[in-house]
Amino acid sequence: MKLRLVGLPDEIDDAVEAIGQVVEVLEVSAHYPRRGNTRQVSVYLDIRVKTAMRPGEVTRDDQD
């Protein structure tokens, strides 16, 4: 899954850390400046939703 975050650089860094507590963050792009006279940036995330595991359940990662 892909996400785009828009905000101030410090806000983005905090948001990426918080999002990482809920989903698996696979990749984080550089900060890309927004158009116009603004301090905001865009950051793009590749993520994977963490699945709740039951005891003994096998994930796709475990099958490799």
mmCIF file as Biopython writes it, N, C-alpha, C and O atoms, coordinates in Angstrom:
data_model
#
loop_
_atom_site.group_PDB
_atom_site.id
_atom_site.type_symbol
_atom_site.label_atom_id
_atom_site.label_alt_id
_atom_site.label_comp_id
_atom_site.label_asym_id
_atom_site.label_entity_id
_atom_site.label_seq_id
_atom_site.pdbx_PDB_ins_code
_atom_site.Cartn_x
_atom_site.Cartn_y
_atom_site.Cartn_z
_atom_site.occupancy
_atom_site.B_iso_or_equiv
_atom_site.auth_seq_id
_atom_site.auth_asym_id
_atom_site.pdbx_PDB_model_num
ATOM 1   N N  . MET A ? 1  ? 0.848  -1.149  0.000  1.0 0.0 1  A 1 
ATOM 2   C CA . MET A ? 1  ? 0.000  0.000   0.000  1.0 0.0 1  A 1 
ATOM 3   C C  . MET A ? 1  ? 0.904  1.226   0.000  1.0 0.0 1  A 1 
ATOM 4   O O  . MET A ? 1  ? 1.999  1.183   0.562  1.0 0.0 1  A 1 
ATOM 5   N N  . LYS A ? 2  ? 0.470  2.303   -0.613 1.0 0.0 2  A 1 
ATOM 6   C CA . LYS A ? 2  ? 1.248  3.528   -0.658 1.0 0.0 2  A 1 
ATOM 7   C C  . LYS A ? 2  ? 0.477  4.656   0.030  1.0 0.0 2  A 1 
ATOM 8   O O  . LYS A ? 2  ? -0.740 4.771   -0.111 1.0 0.0 2  A 1 
ATOM 9   N N  . LEU A ? 3  ? 1.210  5.484   0.774  1.0 0.0 3  A 1 
ATOM 10  C CA . LEU A ? 3  ? 0.634  6.640   1.452  1.0 0.0 3  A 1 
ATOM 11  C C  . LEU A ? 3  ? 1.440  7.877   1.122  1.0 0.0 3  A 1 
ATOM 12  O O  . LEU A ? 3  ? 2.659  7.801   0.970  1.0 0.0 3  A 1 
ATOM 13  N N  . ARG A ? 4  ? 0.780  9.010   1.010  1.0 0.0 4  A 1 
ATOM 14  C CA . ARG A ? 4  ? 1.478  10.293  0.878  1.0 0.0 4  A 1 
ATOM 15  C C  . ARG A ? 4  ? 1.140  11.129  2.100  1.0 0.0 4  A 1 
ATOM 16  O O  . ARG A ? 4  ? -0.031 11.295  2.444  1.0 0.0 4  A 1 
ATOM 17  N N  . LEU A ? 5  ? 2.163  11.653  2.752  1.0 0.0 5  A 1 
ATOM 18  C CA . LEU A ? 5  ? 1.991  12.543  3.885  1.0 0.0 5  A 1 
ATOM 19  C C  . LEU A ? 5  ? 2.402  13.940  3.473  1.0 0.0 5  A 1 
ATOM 20  O O  . LEU A ? 5  ? 3.397  14.110  2.768  1.0 0.0 5  A 1 
ATOM 21  N N  . VAL A ? 6  ? 1.655  14.941  3.899  1.0 0.0 6  A 1 
ATOM 22  C CA . VAL A ? 6  ? 1.961  16.333  3.600  1.0 0.0 6  A 1 
ATOM 23  C C  . VAL A ? 6  ? 1.950  17.103  4.908  1.0 0.0 6  A 1 
ATOM 24  O O  . VAL A ? 6  ? 0.990  17.023  5.674  1.0 0.0 6  A 1 
ATOM 25  N N  . GLY A ? 7  ? 3.022  17.852  5.165  1.0 0.0 7  A 1 
ATOM 26  C CA . GLY A ? 7  ? 3.094  18.652  6.381  1.0 0.0 7  A 1 
ATOM 27  C C  . GLY A ? 7  ? 4.479  19.223  6.564  1.0 0.0 7  A 1 
ATOM 28  O O  . GLY A ? 7  ? 5.311  19.158  5.659  1.0 0.0 7  A 1 
ATOM 29  N N  . LEU A ? 8  ? 4.728  19.783  7.737  1.0 0.0 8  A 1 
ATOM 30  C CA . LEU A ? 8  ? 6.048  20.303  8.053  1.0 0.0 8  A 1 
ATOM 31  C C  . LEU A ? 8  ? 6.996  19.133  8.311  1.0 0.0 8  A 1 
ATOM 32  O O  . LEU A ? 8  ? 6.558  18.087  8.789  1.0 0.0 8  A 1 
ATOM 33  N N  . PRO A ? 9  ? 8.281  19.287  8.007  1.0 0.0 9  A 1 
ATOM 34  C CA . PRO A ? 9  ? 9.213  18.165  8.151  1.0 0.0 9  A 1 
ATOM 35  C C  . PRO A ? 9  ? 9.179  17.472  9.512  1.0 0.0 9  A 1 
ATOM 36  O O  . PRO A ? 9  ? 9.184  16.242  9.567  1.0 0.0 9  A 1 
ATOM 37  N N  . ASP A ? 10 ? 9.144  18.225  10.607 1.0 0.0 10 A 1 
ATOM 38  C CA . ASP A ? 10 ? 9.098  17.601  11.938 1.0 0.0 10 A 1 
ATOM 39  C C  . ASP A ? 10 ? 7.801  16.829  12.154 1.0 0.0 10 A 1 
ATOM 40  O O  . ASP A ? 10 ? 7.802  15.756  12.757 1.0 0.0 10 A 1 
ATOM 41  N N  . GLU A ? 11 ? 6.687  17.387  11.652 1.0 0.0 11 A 1 
ATOM 42  C CA . GLU A ? 11 ? 5.400  16.686  11.766 1.0 0.0 11 A 1 
ATOM 43  C C  . GLU A ? 11 ? 5.439  15.372  10.990 1.0 0.0 11 A 1 
ATOM 44  O O  . GLU A ? 11 ? 4.949  14.346  11.463 1.0 0.0 11 A 1 
ATOM 45  N N  . ILE A ? 12 ? 6.021  15.413  9.807  1.0 0.0 12 A 1 
ATOM 46  C CA . ILE A ? 12 ? 6.112  14.211  8.965  1.0 0.0 12 A 1 
ATOM 47  C C  . ILE A ? 12 ? 6.932  13.142  9.674  1.0 0.0 12 A 1 
ATOM 48  O O  . ILE A ? 12 ? 6.522  11.983  9.728  1.0 0.0 12 A 1 
ATOM 49  N N  . ASP A ? 13 ? 8.091  13.521  10.221 1.0 0.0 13 A 1 
ATOM 50  C CA . ASP A ? 13 ? 8.944  12.548  10.905 1.0 0.0 13 A 1 
ATOM 51  C C  . ASP A ? 13 ? 8.219  11.903  12.077 1.0 0.0 13 A 1 
ATOM 52  O O  . ASP A ? 13 ? 8.323  10.695  12.288 1.0 0.0 13 A 1 
ATOM 53  N N  . ASP A ? 14 ? 7.478  12.717  12.846 1.0 0.0 14 A 1 
ATOM 54  C CA . ASP A ? 14 ? 6.700  12.174  13.967 1.0 0.0 14 A 1 
ATOM 55  C C  . ASP A ? 14 ? 5.593  11.244  13.475 1.0 0.0 14 A 1 
ATOM 56  O O  . ASP A ? 14 ? 5.336  10.201  14.076 1.0 0.0 14 A 1 
ATOM 57  N N  . ALA A ? 15 ? 4.941  11.629  12.378 1.0 0.0 15 A 1 
ATOM 58  C CA . ALA A ? 15 ? 3.856  10.820  11.837 1.0 0.0 15 A 1 
ATOM 59  C C  . ALA A ? 15 ? 4.366  9.476   11.319 1.0 0.0 15 A 1 
ATOM 60  O O  . ALA A ? 15 ? 3.712  8.452   11.512 1.0 0.0 15 A 1 
ATOM 61  N N  . VAL A ? 16 ? 5.527  9.469   10.663 1.0 0.0 16 A 1 
ATOM 62  C CA . VAL A ? 16 ? 6.095  8.220   10.164 1.0 0.0 16 A 1 
ATOM 63  C C  . VAL A ? 16 ? 6.379  7.275   11.320 1.0 0.0 16 A 1 
ATOM 64  O O  . VAL A ? 16 ? 6.123  6.075   11.226 1.0 0.0 16 A 1 
ATOM 65  N N  . GLU A ? 17 ? 6.909  7.816   12.411 1.0 0.0 17 A 1 
ATOM 66  C CA . GLU A ? 17 ? 7.190  6.990   13.586 1.0 0.0 17 A 1 
ATOM 67  C C  . GLU A ? 17 ? 5.894  6.422   14.172 1.0 0.0 17 A 1 
ATOM 68  O O  . GLU A ? 17 ? 5.837  5.246   14.530 1.0 0.0 17 A 1 
ATOM 69  N N  . ALA A ? 18 ? 4.856  7.256   14.270 1.0 0.0 18 A 1 
ATOM 70  C CA . ALA A ? 18 ? 3.571  6.804   14.820 1.0 0.0 18 A 1 
ATOM 71  C C  . ALA A ? 18 ? 2.920  5.764   13.906 1.0 0.0 18 A 1 
ATOM 72  O O  . ALA A ? 18 ? 2.378  4.769   14.387 1.0 0.0 18 A 1 
ATOM 73  N N  . ILE A ? 19 ? 2.970  5.987   12.611 1.0 0.0 19 A 1 
ATOM 74  C CA . ILE A ? 19 ? 2.389  5.041   11.662 1.0 0.0 19 A 1 
ATOM 75  C C  . ILE A ? 19 ? 3.095  3.694   11.756 1.0 0.0 19 A 1 
ATOM 76  O O  . ILE A ? 19 ? 2.466  2.647   11.604 1.0 0.0 19 A 1 
ATOM 77  N N  . GLY A ? 20 ? 4.400  3.720   12.006 1.0 0.0 20 A 1 
ATOM 78  C CA . GLY A ? 20 ? 5.172  2.489   12.148 1.0 0.0 20 A 1 
ATOM 79  C C  . GLY A ? 20 ? 4.754  1.639   13.333 1.0 0.0 20 A 1 
ATOM 80  O O  . GLY A ? 20 ? 5.087  0.455   13.392 1.0 0.0 20 A 1 
ATOM 81  N N  . GLN A ? 21 ? 4.029  2.223   14.278 1.0 0.0 21 A 1 
ATOM 82  C CA . GLN A ? 21 ? 3.517  1.458   15.410 1.0 0.0 21 A 1 
ATOM 83  C C  . GLN A ? 21 ? 2.280  0.651   15.034 1.0 0.0 21 A 1 
ATOM 84  O O  . GLN A ? 21 ? 1.908  -0.293  15.731 1.0 0.0 21 A 1 
ATOM 85  N N  . VAL A ? 22 ? 1.642  1.033   13.918 1.0 0.0 22 A 1 
ATOM 86  C CA . VAL A ? 22 ? 0.378  0.414   13.522 1.0 0.0 22 A 1 
ATOM 87  C C  . VAL A ? 22 ? 0.536  -0.487  12.298 1.0 0.0 22 A 1 
ATOM 88  O O  . VAL A ? 22 ? -0.100 -1.537  12.208 1.0 0.0 22 A 1 
ATOM 89  N N  . VAL A ? 23 ? 1.380  -0.077  11.364 1.0 0.0 23 A 1 
ATOM 90  C CA . VAL A ? 23 ? 1.610  -0.847  10.148 1.0 0.0 23 A 1 
ATOM 91  C C  . VAL A ? 23 ? 3.114  -1.030  9.958  1.0 0.0 23 A 1 
ATOM 92  O O  . VAL A ? 23 ? 3.912  -0.337  10.590 1.0 0.0 23 A 1 
ATOM 93  N N  . GLU A ? 24 ? 3.493  -1.955  9.095  1.0 0.0 24 A 1 
ATOM 94  C CA . GLU A ? 24 ? 4.906  -2.163  8.779  1.0 0.0 24 A 1 
ATOM 95  C C  . GLU A ? 24 ? 5.304  -1.178  7.679  1.0 0.0 24 A 1 
ATOM 96  O O  . GLU A ? 24 ? 4.771  -1.226  6.570  1.0 0.0 24 A 1 
ATOM 97  N N  . VAL A ? 25 ? 6.239  -0.292  7.992  1.0 0.0 25 A 1 
ATOM 98  C CA . VAL A ? 25 ? 6.714  0.690   7.019  1.0 0.0 25 A 1 
ATOM 99  C C  . VAL A ? 25 ? 7.881  0.063   6.267  1.0 0.0 25 A 1 
ATOM 100 O O  . VAL A ? 25 ? 8.931  -0.208  6.850  1.0 0.0 25 A 1 
ATOM 101 N N  . LEU A ? 26 ? 7.692  -0.166  4.975  1.0 0.0 26 A 1 
ATOM 102 C CA . LEU A ? 26 ? 8.694  -0.828  4.147  1.0 0.0 26 A 1 
ATOM 103 C C  . LEU A ? 26 ? 9.705  0.151   3.569  1.0 0.0 26 A 1 
ATOM 104 O O  . LEU A ? 26 ? 10.886 -0.171  3.440  1.0 0.0 26 A 1 
ATOM 105 N N  . GLU A ? 27 ? 9.238  1.349   3.220  1.0 0.0 27 A 1 
ATOM 106 C CA . GLU A ? 27 ? 10.123 2.348   2.611  1.0 0.0 27 A 1 
ATOM 107 C C  . GLU A ? 27 ? 9.572  3.744   2.863  1.0 0.0 27 A 1 
ATOM 108 O O  . GLU A ? 27 ? 8.359  3.955   2.855  1.0 0.0 27 A 1 
ATOM 109 N N  . VAL A ? 28 ? 10.475 4.696   3.086  1.0 0.0 28 A 1 
ATOM 110 C CA . VAL A ? 28 ? 10.120 6.102   3.281  1.0 0.0 28 A 1 
ATOM 111 C C  . VAL A ? 28 ? 10.940 6.921   2.287  1.0 0.0 28 A 1 
ATOM 112 O O  . VAL A ? 28 ? 12.162 6.781   2.222  1.0 0.0 28 A 1 
ATOM 113 N N  . SER A ? 29 ? 10.274 7.767   1.520  1.0 0.0 29 A 1 
ATOM 114 C CA . SER A ? 29 ? 10.980 8.592   0.544  1.0 0.0 29 A 1 
ATOM 115 C C  . SER A ? 29 ? 11.666 9.766   1.236  1.0 0.0 29 A 1 
ATOM 116 O O  . SER A ? 29 ? 11.509 9.984   2.437  1.0 0.0 29 A 1 
ATOM 117 N N  . ALA A ? 30 ? 12.415 10.500  0.459  1.0 0.0 30 A 1 
ATOM 118 C CA . ALA A ? 30 ? 12.989 11.764  0.930  1.0 0.0 30 A 1 
ATOM 119 C C  . ALA A ? 30 ? 11.861 12.780  1.111  1.0 0.0 30 A 1 
ATOM 120 O O  . ALA A ? 30 ? 10.732 12.550  0.678  1.0 0.0 30 A 1 
ATOM 121 N N  . HIS A ? 31 ? 12.176 13.899  1.753  1.0 0.0 31 A 1 
ATOM 122 C CA . HIS A ? 31 ? 11.222 15.013  1.856  1.0 0.0 31 A 1 
ATOM 123 C C  . HIS A ? 31 ? 11.248 15.774  0.532  1.0 0.0 31 A 1 
ATOM 124 O O  . HIS A ? 31 ? 12.302 16.243  0.103  1.0 0.0 31 A 1 
ATOM 125 N N  . TYR A ? 32 ? 10.095 15.897  -0.111 1.0 0.0 32 A 1 
ATOM 126 C CA . TYR A ? 32 ? 9.984  16.645  -1.358 1.0 0.0 32 A 1 
ATOM 127 C C  . TYR A ? 32 ? 9.267  17.957  -1.079 1.0 0.0 32 A 1 
ATOM 128 O O  . TYR A ? 32 ? 8.146  17.940  -0.569 1.0 0.0 32 A 1 
ATOM 129 N N  . PRO A ? 33 ? 9.881  19.101  -1.400 1.0 0.0 33 A 1 
ATOM 130 C CA . PRO A ? 33 ? 9.235  20.396  -1.150 1.0 0.0 33 A 1 
ATOM 131 C C  . PRO A ? 33 ? 7.922  20.523  -1.914 1.0 0.0 33 A 1 
ATOM 132 O O  . PRO A ? 33 ? 7.810  20.071  -3.053 1.0 0.0 33 A 1 
ATOM 133 N N  . ARG A ? 34 ? 6.937  21.139  -1.280 1.0 0.0 34 A 1 
ATOM 134 C CA . ARG A ? 34 ? 5.657  21.407  -1.929 1.0 0.0 34 A 1 
ATOM 135 C C  . ARG A ? 34 ? 5.805  22.631  -2.826 1.0 0.0 34 A 1 
ATOM 136 O O  . ARG A ? 34 ? 6.694  23.457  -2.618 1.0 0.0 34 A 1 
ATOM 137 N N  . ARG A ? 35 ? 4.954  22.741  -3.796 1.0 0.0 35 A 1 
ATOM 138 C CA . ARG A ? 35 ? 4.977  23.901  -4.693 1.0 0.0 35 A 1 
ATOM 139 C C  . ARG A ? 35 ? 4.534  25.153  -3.949 1.0 0.0 35 A 1 
ATOM 140 O O  . ARG A ? 35 ? 3.799  25.089  -2.964 1.0 0.0 35 A 1 
ATOM 141 N N  . GLY A ? 36 ? 4.998  26.279  -4.442 1.0 0.0 36 A 1 
ATOM 142 C CA . GLY A ? 36 ? 4.588  27.550  -3.865 1.0 0.0 36 A 1 
ATOM 143 C C  . GLY A ? 36 ? 5.478  27.947  -2.705 1.0 0.0 36 A 1 
ATOM 144 O O  . GLY A ? 36 ? 6.480  27.291  -2.416 1.0 0.0 36 A 1 
ATOM 145 N N  . ASN A ? 37 ? 5.107  29.003  -2.061 1.0 0.0 37 A 1 
ATOM 146 C CA . ASN A ? 37 ? 5.874  29.556  -0.951 1.0 0.0 37 A 1 
ATOM 147 C C  . ASN A ? 37 ? 5.400  28.924  0.356  1.0 0.0 37 A 1 
ATOM 148 O O  . ASN A ? 37 ? 4.616  29.515  1.099  1.0 0.0 37 A 1 
ATOM 149 N N  . THR A ? 38 ? 5.888  27.715  0.622  1.0 0.0 38 A 1 
ATOM 150 C CA . THR A ? 38 ? 5.472  26.992  1.815  1.0 0.0 38 A 1 
ATOM 151 C C  . THR A ? 38 ? 6.647  26.204  2.371  1.0 0.0 38 A 1 
ATOM 152 O O  . THR A ? 38 ? 7.578  25.860  1.642  1.0 0.0 38 A 1 
ATOM 153 N N  . ARG A ? 39 ? 6.598  25.925  3.656  1.0 0.0 39 A 1 
ATOM 154 C CA . ARG A ? 39 ? 7.639  25.094  4.281  1.0 0.0 39 A 1 
ATOM 155 C C  . ARG A ? 39 ? 7.231  23.623  4.299  1.0 0.0 39 A 1 
ATOM 156 O O  . ARG A ? 39 ? 7.989  22.770  4.761  1.0 0.0 39 A 1 
ATOM 157 N N  . GLN A ? 40 ? 6.047  23.334  3.802  1.0 0.0 40 A 1 
ATOM 158 C CA . GLN A ? 40 ? 5.563  21.960  3.822  1.0 0.0 40 A 1 
ATOM 159 C C  . GLN A ? 40 ? 6.303  21.092  2.820  1.0 0.0 40 A 1 
ATOM 160 O O  . GLN A ? 40 ? 6.819  21.563  1.807  1.0 0.0 40 A 1 
ATOM 161 N N  . VAL A ? 41 ? 6.335  19.789  3.147  1.0 0.0 41 A 1 
ATOM 162 C CA . VAL A ? 41 ? 6.956  18.798  2.275  1.0 0.0 41 A 1 
ATOM 163 C C  . VAL A ? 41 ? 5.990  17.634  2.092  1.0 0.0 41 A 1 
ATOM 164 O O  . VAL A ? 41 ? 5.021  17.486  2.838  1.0 0.0 41 A 1 
ATOM 165 N N  . SER A ? 42 ? 6.274  16.808  1.083  1.0 0.0 42 A 1 
ATOM 166 C CA . SER A ? 42 ? 5.557  15.555  0.885  1.0 0.0 42 A 1 
ATOM 167 C C  . SER A ? 42 ? 6.534  14.414  1.111  1.0 0.0 42 A 1 
ATOM 168 O O  . SER A ? 42 ? 7.706  14.503  0.745  1.0 0.0 42 A 1 
ATOM 169 N N  . VAL A ? 43 ? 6.043  13.345  1.713  1.0 0.0 43 A 1 
ATOM 170 C CA . VAL A ? 43 ? 6.815  12.122  1.898  1.0 0.0 43 A 1 
ATOM 171 C C  . VAL A ? 43 ? 5.907  10.968  1.487  1.0 0.0 43 A 1 
ATOM 172 O O  . VAL A ? 43 ? 4.712  10.958  1.783  1.0 0.0 43 A 1 
ATOM 173 N N  . TYR A ? 44 ? 6.497  10.004  0.802  1.0 0.0 44 A 1 
ATOM 174 C CA . TYR A ? 44 ? 5.751  8.851   0.314  1.0 0.0 44 A 1 
ATOM 175 C C  . TYR A ? 44 ? 6.198  7.602   1.070  1.0 0.0 44 A 1 
ATOM 176 O O  . TYR A ? 44 ? 7.393  7.353   1.223  1.0 0.0 44 A 1 
ATOM 177 N N  . LEU A ? 45 ? 5.227  6.822   1.540  1.0 0.0 45 A 1 
ATOM 178 C CA . LEU A ? 45 ? 5.505  5.604   2.305  1.0 0.0 45 A 1 
ATOM 179 C C  . LEU A ? 45 ? 4.994  4.389   1.545  1.0 0.0 45 A 1 
ATOM 180 O O  . LEU A ? 45 ? 3.920  4.428   0.944  1.0 0.0 45 A 1 
ATOM 181 N N  . ASP A ? 46 ? 5.760  3.327   1.575  1.0 0.0 46 A 1 
ATOM 182 C CA . ASP A ? 46 ? 5.278  2.006   1.186  1.0 0.0 46 A 1 
ATOM 183 C C  . ASP A ? 46 ? 5.060  1.259   2.489  1.0 0.0 46 A 1 
ATOM 184 O O  . ASP A ? 46 ? 5.973  1.140   3.307  1.0 0.0 46 A 1 
ATOM 185 N N  . ILE A ? 47 ? 3.847  0.754   2.681  1.0 0.0 47 A 1 
ATOM 186 C CA . ILE A ? 47 ? 3.519  0.089   3.942  1.0 0.0 47 A 1 
ATOM 187 C C  . ILE A ? 47 ? 2.857  -1.255  3.687  1.0 0.0 47 A 1 
ATOM 188 O O  . ILE A ? 47 ? 2.386  -1.536  2.585  1.0 0.0 47 A 1 
ATOM 189 N N  . ARG A ? 48 ? 2.832  -2.077  4.727  1.0 0.0 48 A 1 
ATOM 190 C CA . ARG A ? 48 ? 2.097  -3.341  4.709  1.0 0.0 48 A 1 
ATOM 191 C C  . ARG A ? 48 ? 1.351  -3.419  6.036  1.0 0.0 48 A 1 
ATOM 192 O O  . ARG A ? 48 ? 1.925  -3.179  7.098  1.0 0.0 48 A 1 
ATOM 193 N N  . VAL A ? 49 ? 0.079  -3.754  5.962  1.0 0.0 49 A 1 
ATOM 194 C CA . VAL A ? 49 ? -0.750 -3.865  7.164  1.0 0.0 49 A 1 
ATOM 195 C C  . VAL A ? 49 ? -0.293 -5.071  7.969  1.0 0.0 49 A 1 
ATOM 196 O O  . VAL A ? 49 ? -0.150 -6.170  7.432  1.0 0.0 49 A 1 
ATOM 197 N N  . LYS A ? 50 ? -0.064 -4.859  9.260  1.0 0.0 50 A 1 
ATOM 198 C CA . LYS A ? 50 ? 0.291  -5.962  10.156 1.0 0.0 50 A 1 
ATOM 199 C C  . LYS A ? 50 ? -0.966 -6.765  10.422 1.0 0.0 50 A 1 
ATOM 200 O O  . LYS A ? 50 ? -2.018 -6.199  10.719 1.0 0.0 50 A 1 
ATOM 201 N N  . THR A ? 51 ? -0.864 -8.078  10.318 1.0 0.0 51 A 1 
ATOM 202 C CA . THR A ? 51 ? -2.023 -8.920  10.582 1.0 0.0 51 A 1 
ATOM 203 C C  . THR A ? 51 ? -1.917 -9.486  11.987 1.0 0.0 51 A 1 
ATOM 204 O O  . THR A ? 51 ? -0.829 -9.820  12.456 1.0 0.0 51 A 1 
ATOM 205 N N  . ALA A ? 52 ? -3.041 -9.587  12.642 1.0 0.0 52 A 1 
ATOM 206 C CA . ALA A ? 52 ? -3.069 -10.190 13.973 1.0 0.0 52 A 1 
ATOM 207 C C  . ALA A ? 52 ? -2.829 -11.687 13.817 1.0 0.0 52 A 1 
ATOM 208 O O  . ALA A ? 52 ? -3.446 -12.338 12.974 1.0 0.0 52 A 1 
ATOM 209 N N  . MET A ? 53 ? -1.944 -12.217 14.622 1.0 0.0 53 A 1 
ATOM 210 C CA . MET A ? 53 ? -1.584 -13.633 14.511 1.0 0.0 53 A 1 
ATOM 211 C C  . MET A ? 53 ? -2.198 -14.439 15.654 1.0 0.0 53 A 1 
ATOM 212 O O  . MET A ? 53 ? -2.241 -13.992 16.801 1.0 0.0 53 A 1 
ATOM 213 N N  . ARG A ? 54 ? -2.661 -15.613 15.318 1.0 0.0 54 A 1 
ATOM 214 C CA . ARG A ? 54 ? -3.107 -16.575 16.324 1.0 0.0 54 A 1 
ATOM 215 C C  . ARG A ? 54 ? -1.961 -17.548 16.565 1.0 0.0 54 A 1 
ATOM 216 O O  . ARG A ? 54 ? -1.141 -17.753 15.670 1.0 0.0 54 A 1 
ATOM 217 N N  . PRO A ? 55 ? -1.880 -18.145 17.728 1.0 0.0 55 A 1 
ATOM 218 C CA . PRO A ? 55 ? -0.810 -19.115 17.987 1.0 0.0 55 A 1 
ATOM 219 C C  . PRO A ? 55 ? -0.785 -20.199 16.917 1.0 0.0 55 A 1 
ATOM 220 O O  . PRO A ? 55 ? -1.822 -20.783 16.599 1.0 0.0 55 A 1 
ATOM 221 N N  . GLY A ? 56 ? 0.395  -20.470 16.359 1.0 0.0 56 A 1 
ATOM 222 C CA . GLY A ? 56 ? 0.557  -21.504 15.355 1.0 0.0 56 A 1 
ATOM 223 C C  . GLY A ? 56 ? 0.223  -21.082 13.943 1.0 0.0 56 A 1 
ATOM 224 O O  . GLY A ? 56 ? 0.410  -21.867 13.014 1.0 0.0 56 A 1 
ATOM 225 N N  . GLU A ? 57 ? -0.269 -19.861 13.746 1.0 0.0 57 A 1 
ATOM 226 C CA . GLU A ? 57 ? -0.631 -19.388 12.413 1.0 0.0 57 A 1 
ATOM 227 C C  . GLU A ? 57 ? 0.634  -19.056 11.619 1.0 0.0 57 A 1 
ATOM 228 O O  . GLU A ? 57 ? 1.599  -18.530 12.173 1.0 0.0 57 A 1 
ATOM 229 N N  . VAL A ? 58 ? 0.625  -19.364 10.324 1.0 0.0 58 A 1 
ATOM 230 C CA . VAL A ? 58 ? 1.776  -19.117 9.450  1.0 0.0 58 A 1 
ATOM 231 C C  . VAL A ? 58 ? 1.498  -17.895 8.593  1.0 0.0 58 A 1 
ATOM 232 O O  . VAL A ? 58 ? 0.415  -17.775 8.020  1.0 0.0 58 A 1 
ATOM 233 N N  . THR A ? 59 ? 2.470  -16.980 8.497  1.0 0.0 59 A 1 
ATOM 234 C CA . THR A ? 59 ? 2.331  -15.797 7.650  1.0 0.0 59 A 1 
ATOM 235 C C  . THR A ? 59 ? 3.027  -16.032 6.325  1.0 0.0 59 A 1 
ATOM 236 O O  . THR A ? 59 ? 3.745  -17.020 6.171  1.0 0.0 59 A 1 
ATOM 237 N N  . ARG A ? 60 ? 2.826  -15.144 5.369  1.0 0.0 60 A 1 
ATOM 238 C CA . ARG A ? 60 ? 3.524  -15.228 4.090  1.0 0.0 60 A 1 
ATOM 239 C C  . ARG A ? 60 ? 5.026  -15.185 4.294  1.0 0.0 60 A 1 
ATOM 240 O O  . ARG A ? 60 ? 5.754  -15.899 3.605  1.0 0.0 60 A 1 
ATOM 241 N N  . ASP A ? 61 ? 5.514  -14.362 5.225  1.0 0.0 61 A 1 
ATOM 242 C CA . ASP A ? 61 ? 6.941  -14.255 5.503  1.0 0.0 61 A 1 
ATOM 243 C C  . ASP A ? 61 ? 7.525  -15.562 6.019  1.0 0.0 61 A 1 
ATOM 244 O O  . ASP A ? 61 ? 8.676  -15.888 5.730  1.0 0.0 61 A 1 
ATOM 245 N N  . ASP A ? 62 ? 6.728  -16.316 6.790  1.0 0.0 62 A 1 
ATOM 246 C CA . ASP A ? 62 ? 7.203  -17.572 7.369  1.0 0.0 62 A 1 
ATOM 247 C C  . ASP A ? 62 ? 7.343  -18.677 6.312  1.0 0.0 62 A 1 
ATOM 248 O O  . ASP A ? 62 ? 8.058  -19.655 6.530  1.0 0.0 62 A 1 
ATOM 249 N N  . GLN A ? 63 ? 6.673  -18.525 5.189  1.0 0.0 63 A 1 
ATOM 250 C CA . GLN A ? 63 ? 6.664  -19.564 4.166  1.0 0.0 63 A 1 
ATOM 251 C C  . GLN A ? 63 ? 7.904  -19.528 3.280  1.0 0.0 63 A 1 
ATOM 252 O O  . GLN A ? 63 ? 8.173  -20.496 2.567  1.0 0.0 63 A 1 
ATOM 253 N N  . ASP A ? 64 ? 8.656  -18.450 3.306  1.0 0.0 64 A 1 
ATOM 254 C CA . ASP A ? 64 ? 9.860  -18.332 2.448  1.0 0.0 64 A 1 
ATOM 255 C C  . ASP A ? 64 ? 10.999 -19.174 2.940  1.0 0.0 64 A 1 
ATOM 256 O O  . ASP A ? 64 ? 12.069 -19.182 2.332  1.0 0.0 64 A 1 
#
